[in-house]
């Protein structure tokens, strides 16, 4: 892990006292929420992680890119499509891509290897050394993609000894989410109810997908629709493509390394790791399905935000609304937003 510049002698002096104050705050919340001892400990650690997540932003000047600023990001539609990397992305028709292109969209992780160019990218670098080269070669260094905003998770950069990112297009932004570690549904529900609506912050739990969902909420989208988030298998869209594009070839190699380094099950028929309860429990998190269910029931539904999948064969269809892309009227959302503003 890289040296943290904010860990000065002064920090070493005041941080133990600050930790005690945050611990006291957590203990009081735990009593209010009637949490058992183990969950109280987890809340204490999370409350401190919230502080560290904000402190990590002081490291931004030592990296390429700039700190994310939600006030400078304006949505252009009421609907956003979150584009995962599942194999079902290959099933979308040209007409369906045209519908998606009428609204804001955000690609998750390696989605940038796809020929469709979304407005945003939410990226966690894989552990493979090849992941950074892929990002530079096929997104950040491409002058033709300078209008796509790339948001990169800071903790994955801090873990690396060397960070060589190309920000020649000035479209790289760094985000630092807090990370609650618990398999307790009541505790995660309390955490989200208290802090999910806090402006300018992001929470990461089961995967970068849930952090992307939080990003969409922070920007005020009223309809958050998921595509290519399959979860019922381990196949990605590039697995079923011929590697006649360099981006596809390079991402295939990088993800194979990622799986090997992270010791993920490479079986293409296996349930995705983030949806596998045994795997997520080993990482002290809920499954992505359980986590998104808490968000939908406790945050989105009360606020009238429509959260749904547009992939007919996604595991998420068993738990959330399903919206057919063909049912969306092209241009309607953009016209409504322009009228409102």
C-alpha positions as CSV (number, residue, x, y, z in Angstrom):
1,X,0.0,0.0,0.0
2,X,1.2,3.5,-0.8
3,X,2.3,5.8,1.9
4,X,-0.6,8.0,3.1
5,X,0.5,11.6,3.2
6,X,-2.2,12.6,5.7
7,X,-0.7,10.3,8.4
8,X,1.5,13.1,9.8
9,X,2.8,13.3,13.4
10,X,-0.2,15.6,14.1
11,X,-2.6,13.0,12.8
12,X,-0.9,10.3,15.0
13,X,-1.5,12.7,17.9
14,X,-5.2,13.5,17.4
15,X,-6.6,10.4,15.7
16,X,-6.8,8.2,18.8
17,X,-8.9,10.8,20.5
18,X,-11.0,11.3,17.4
19,X,-11.5,7.5,17.2
20,X,-12.8,7.5,20.8
21,X,-15.3,10.2,20.1
22,X,-16.5,8.3,17.0
23,X,-16.7,5.2,19.1
24,X,-18.8,6.9,21.6
25,X,-21.1,8.2,18.9
26,X,-21.4,4.6,17.5
27,X,-22.1,3.1,20.9
28,X,-25.0,5.6,21.4
29,X,-26.4,4.8,18.0
30,X,-26.1,1.1,18.8
31,X,-28.1,1.5,22.0
32,X,-30.7,3.5,20.1
33,X,-30.9,0.8,17.4
34,X,-30.8,-2.0,20.0
35,X,-27.8,-3.7,18.3
36,X,-26.0,-6.7,19.9
37,X,-22.3,-6.5,20.8
38,X,-20.9,-7.9,17.5
39,X,-22.9,-5.5,15.4
40,X,-21.9,-2.6,17.7
41,X,-18.3,-3.4,17.0
42,X,-19.0,-3.4,13.3
43,X,-20.7,0.0,13.5
44,X,-17.8,1.4,15.4
45,X,-15.4,0.3,12.6
46,X,-17.7,1.6,10.0
47,X,-18.1,5.0,11.6
48,X,-14.3,5.3,11.6
49,X,-14.1,4.1,8.0
50,X,-16.4,7.0,7.1
51,X,-13.8,9.3,8.5
52,X,-11.0,7.6,6.6
53,X,-12.9,7.6,3.4
54,X,-13.1,11.4,3.5
55,X,-9.4,11.6,4.5
56,X,-8.4,9.6,1.5
57,X,-9.4,12.6,-0.6
58,X,-6.4,14.4,0.7
59,X,-4.3,12.0,-1.3
60,X,-5.9,13.1,-4.6
61,X,-3.1,15.6,-5.5
62,X,-0.6,12.8,-5.6
63,X,-2.5,11.0,-8.4
64,X,-3.6,11.8,-11.9
65,X,-7.2,13.1,-12.0
66,X,-9.3,15.2,-9.7
67,X,-11.7,14.7,-6.8
68,X,-15.3,13.9,-7.7
69,X,-17.6,16.8,-7.2
70,X,-21.3,16.0,-7.5
71,X,-22.2,19.7,-7.8
72,X,-20.3,19.7,-11.2
73,X,-22.1,16.7,-12.6
74,X,-25.5,17.4,-14.1
75,X,-27.9,14.7,-15.2
76,X,-29.4,15.1,-18.6
77,X,-32.4,12.8,-18.1
78,X,-34.6,11.4,-15.4
79,X,-33.5,7.9,-16.3
80,X,-30.1,6.4,-16.1
81,X,-29.1,3.0,-17.4
82,X,-26.4,1.1,-15.5
83,X,-24.5,-1.1,-17.9
84,X,-22.9,-4.2,-16.4
85,X,-20.6,-6.5,-18.2
86,X,-22.8,-9.6,-18.2
87,X,-23.2,-11.7,-21.4
88,X,-26.8,-10.5,-21.9
89,X,-25.4,-7.2,-23.1
90,X,-24.7,-9.0,-26.4
91,X,-28.5,-9.6,-26.8
92,X,-29.4,-6.0,-27.1
93,X,-30.6,-4.9,-30.6
94,X,-29.5,-1.8,-32.4
95,X,-32.9,-0.2,-31.7
96,X,-32.5,-0.9,-28.0
97,X,-29.1,0.7,-28.0
98,X,-30.7,3.8,-29.6
99,X,-33.2,3.9,-26.7
100,X,-30.4,3.7,-24.2
101,X,-28.5,6.4,-26.0
102,X,-31.4,8.8,-25.5
103,X,-30.8,8.8,-21.7
104,X,-27.8,9.0,-19.4
105,X,-25.8,5.8,-18.9
106,X,-22.9,4.6,-16.9
107,X,-20.7,1.6,-17.5
108,X,-19.4,-0.5,-14.7
109,X,-15.7,-1.6,-14.5
110,X,-14.6,-3.1,-17.8
111,X,-17.6,-2.0,-19.7
112,X,-15.4,0.5,-21.5
113,X,-14.3,-2.4,-23.8
114,X,-17.7,-2.4,-25.4
115,X,-18.3,-0.4,-28.6
116,X,-21.1,1.6,-26.9
117,X,-19.9,4.8,-25.2
118,X,-21.8,5.7,-22.1
119,X,-21.7,9.2,-20.6
120,X,-20.1,7.9,-17.3
121,X,-17.8,5.1,-16.2
122,X,-17.6,3.8,-12.6
123,X,-14.4,1.7,-12.3
124,X,-12.7,-0.4,-9.7
125,X,-9.3,-1.5,-11.0
126,X,-8.8,-5.2,-10.9
127,X,-5.9,-6.7,-9.1
128,X,-4.2,-7.7,-12.3
129,X,-1.4,-5.4,-13.5
130,X,-3.0,-5.6,-16.9
131,X,-6.1,-3.8,-15.6
132,X,-4.4,-0.4,-15.5
133,X,-2.9,-0.8,-19.0
134,X,-6.4,-1.7,-20.3
135,X,-7.9,1.4,-18.8
136,X,-5.3,3.7,-20.2
137,X,-5.2,2.1,-23.7
138,X,-8.9,1.7,-24.3
139,X,-10.5,4.7,-22.4
140,X,-8.3,7.3,-20.8
141,X,-5.9,7.9,-23.6
142,X,-8.5,7.9,-26.4
143,X,-9.1,11.4,-27.6
144,X,-12.4,10.3,-29.1
145,X,-13.6,9.4,-25.6
146,X,-12.7,12.7,-23.9
147,X,-16.4,13.5,-23.2
148,X,-16.9,10.3,-21.1
149,X,-16.4,11.0,-17.4
150,X,-14.4,8.2,-15.8
151,X,-14.8,7.7,-12.0
152,X,-12.1,5.6,-10.4
153,X,-12.2,4.1,-6.9
154,X,-9.3,5.5,-4.8
155,X,-8.7,2.5,-2.4
156,X,-7.7,0.4,-5.3
157,X,-5.1,3.0,-6.3
158,X,-3.8,3.3,-2.7
159,X,-3.1,-0.5,-2.6
160,X,-0.7,-0.2,-5.6
161,X,2.9,0.7,-5.3
162,X,2.9,2.4,-8.7
163,X,0.0,4.3,-10.3
164,X,0.5,5.3,-14.0
165,X,-2.8,6.7,-15.3
166,X,-3.3,8.8,-18.4
167,X,-5.4,11.9,-17.7
168,X,-4.5,13.7,-20.9
169,X,-8.2,14.2,-21.7
170,X,-8.8,15.7,-18.2
171,X,-11.8,13.3,-17.7
172,X,-10.6,11.2,-14.8
173,X,-12.2,11.7,-11.3
174,X,-11.4,9.9,-8.1
175,X,-14.0,8.8,-5.6
176,X,-13.6,7.4,-2.1
177,X,-16.6,5.5,-0.7
178,X,-17.1,4.3,2.9
179,X,-17.3,0.5,3.3
180,X,-19.6,-1.1,5.9
181,X,-18.4,-4.6,6.7
182,X,-21.3,-6.8,8.1
183,X,-23.6,-9.6,7.2
184,X,-26.3,-8.2,9.5
185,X,-29.3,-7.1,7.6
186,X,-30.6,-4.9,10.5
187,X,-27.3,-3.1,10.8
188,X,-26.9,-2.5,7.1
189,X,-30.5,-1.2,7.0
190,X,-29.7,1.2,9.8
191,X,-26.5,2.4,8.1
192,X,-28.3,3.0,4.8
193,X,-31.3,4.7,6.4
194,X,-29.0,7.1,8.3
195,X,-26.3,7.8,5.7
196,X,-27.4,6.8,2.2
197,X,-29.1,10.2,1.5
198,X,-26.1,12.2,2.8
199,X,-25.1,14.5,-0.1
200,X,-21.7,14.1,-1.7
201,X,-20.8,10.7,-0.2
202,X,-20.8,7.2,-1.6
203,X,-21.1,3.8,0.1
204,X,-19.6,0.6,-1.2
205,X,-20.7,-2.8,0.2
206,X,-21.0,-5.9,-1.9
207,X,-19.6,-4.7,-5.3
208,X,-18.9,-1.7,-7.4
209,X,-22.4,-2.1,-8.8
210,X,-24.0,-1.0,-5.6
211,X,-21.7,2.0,-5.4
212,X,-22.8,2.9,-9.0
213,X,-26.4,2.6,-7.9
214,X,-25.6,5.1,-5.0
215,X,-23.9,7.4,-7.5
216,X,-27.1,7.4,-9.6
217,X,-29.1,8.3,-6.5
218,X,-26.8,11.1,-5.6
219,X,-27.4,12.7,-9.0
220,X,-31.1,12.5,-8.5
221,X,-32.3,10.1,-11.1
222,X,-35.9,9.0,-10.8
223,X,-35.5,5.8,-12.8
224,X,-32.5,3.6,-12.3
225,X,-32.5,0.7,-14.8
226,X,-29.9,-2.1,-14.9
227,X,-28.7,-3.9,-18.0
228,X,-26.1,-6.6,-18.3
229,X,-26.2,-7.4,-14.6
230,X,-26.9,-11.1,-14.9
231,X,-25.4,-12.6,-11.7
232,X,-26.7,-16.1,-12.4
233,X,-23.5,-17.0,-14.2
234,X,-19.9,-15.9,-14.7
235,X,-20.0,-15.1,-18.3
236,X,-19.1,-11.6,-19.5
237,X,-20.0,-10.0,-22.8
238,X,-16.4,-10.3,-24.0
239,X,-16.3,-14.1,-23.3
240,X,-18.8,-14.6,-26.2
241,X,-17.1,-12.2,-28.6
242,X,-14.4,-12.9,-31.1
243,X,-11.2,-11.1,-30.0
244,X,-10.9,-9.2,-33.3
245,X,-10.8,-5.9,-31.3
246,X,-7.8,-5.3,-29.2
247,X,-9.9,-4.0,-26.3
248,X,-11.7,-7.4,-26.1
249,X,-8.5,-9.3,-26.3
250,X,-6.9,-7.2,-23.5
251,X,-9.9,-7.3,-21.2
252,X,-10.2,-11.0,-21.5
253,X,-6.6,-11.4,-20.4
254,X,-7.0,-8.9,-17.6
255,X,-10.1,-10.5,-16.1
256,X,-8.6,-14.0,-16.3
257,X,-5.7,-12.6,-14.2
258,X,-8.2,-10.9,-11.8
259,X,-10.0,-14.2,-11.2
260,X,-6.8,-16.1,-10.6
261,X,-5.4,-13.5,-8.2
262,X,-8.7,-13.2,-6.3
263,X,-9.3,-16.9,-6.3
264,X,-12.8,-16.6,-7.8
265,X,-14.6,-19.5,-9.3
266,X,-13.8,-19.4,-13.1
267,X,-16.7,-21.8,-14.0
268,X,-18.8,-19.8,-16.5
269,X,-21.9,-21.5,-15.2
270,X,-21.3,-20.7,-11.6
271,X,-23.3,-17.9,-9.8
272,X,-21.4,-14.6,-9.8
273,X,-19.3,-14.2,-6.7
274,X,-21.2,-11.1,-5.5
275,X,-24.5,-13.1,-5.5
276,X,-22.9,-16.2,-3.8
277,X,-23.8,-16.0,-0.1
278,X,-20.9,-18.2,1.0
279,X,-18.4,-16.0,-0.9
280,X,-19.8,-12.7,0.3
281,X,-20.0,-13.9,3.9
282,X,-16.2,-14.6,3.7
283,X,-15.8,-10.9,2.8
284,X,-18.1,-9.7,5.6
285,X,-20.8,-8.5,3.3
286,X,-24.4,-9.3,2.1
287,X,-25.0,-10.6,-1.3
288,X,-25.5,-7.9,-3.9
289,X,-29.2,-9.0,-4.2
290,X,-29.8,-8.7,-0.5
291,X,-28.1,-5.3,-0.3
292,X,-30.0,-3.8,-3.3
293,X,-33.2,-5.1,-1.8
294,X,-32.5,-3.1,1.4
295,X,-31.8,0.0,-0.7
296,X,-34.9,-0.4,-2.8
297,X,-37.3,-1.1,0.1
298,X,-36.0,1.5,2.5
299,X,-34.7,4.3,0.3
300,X,-36.0,4.1,-3.3
301,X,-39.6,3.0,-2.8
302,X,-40.4,5.7,-0.2
303,X,-38.9,8.4,-2.4
304,X,-40.7,7.1,-5.5
305,X,-37.5,6.1,-7.3
306,X,-38.1,3.3,-9.8
307,X,-35.4,0.6,-9.6
308,X,-35.6,-2.2,-12.1
309,X,-33.7,-4.6,-14.4
310,X,-34.2,-4.5,-18.1
311,X,-32.4,-7.9,-18.6
312,X,-35.1,-10.6,-19.0
313,X,-32.9,-13.5,-17.8
314,X,-31.1,-11.6,-14.9
315,X,-31.2,-13.1,-11.4
316,X,-32.4,-9.7,-10.4
317,X,-35.7,-10.2,-12.1
318,X,-36.8,-12.6,-9.3
319,X,-36.4,-9.7,-6.8
320,X,-37.1,-6.4,-8.6
321,X,-39.3,-4.9,-11.2
322,X,-38.6,-5.8,-14.9
323,X,-38.9,-3.1,-17.6
324,X,-38.8,-4.0,-21.3
325,X,-36.7,-1.6,-23.2
326,X,-39.1,-1.6,-26.0
327,X,-41.8,-0.1,-23.7
328,X,-39.7,3.1,-23.2
329,X,-40.6,5.9,-25.6
330,X,-37.5,7.4,-27.2
331,X,-37.0,11.1,-26.3
332,X,-39.8,11.3,-23.7
333,X,-37.5,11.4,-20.7
334,X,-35.2,14.1,-22.2
335,X,-38.1,16.3,-23.1
336,X,-39.6,16.0,-19.6
337,X,-36.4,17.0,-17.9
338,X,-35.8,19.9,-20.3
339,X,-39.4,21.1,-19.5
340,X,-38.8,20.8,-15.8
341,X,-35.6,22.8,-15.9
